[in-house]
Amino acid sequence: MPFVRIQSKEGRTPEQKEALAKAIIESMIDQGYANKEAIRVIFEDMAKEDFYSGEDY
């Protein structure tokens, strides 16, 4: 069972997350990776103050 975990800064709407999840699932189906029922997508929102990258310095 494919399991896709997306970690990102908080702030995306449920609609944005749904659109991204659908695009990921459709792409995996198109590539023959798995059938629709087997794919899982989970979003992990991180507080902005808990997330840093090289661009932040």
Rosetta blueprint (number, residue, H / E / L):
1 M L
2 P L
3 F E
4 V E
5 R E
6 I E
7 Q E
8 S E
9 K E
10 E L
11 G L
12 R L
13 T L
14 P H
15 E H
16 Q H
17 K H
18 E H
19 A H
20 L H
21 A H
22 K H
23 A H
24 I H
25 I H
26 E H
27 S H
28 M H
29 I H
30 D H
31 Q L
32 G L
33 Y L
34 A L
35 N L
36 K H
37 E H
38 A H
39 I L
40 R E
41 V E
42 I E
43 F E
44 E E
45 D E
46 M E
47 A L
48 K H
49 E H
50 D H
51 F L
52 Y L
53 S L
54 G H
55 E H
56 D H
57 Y L
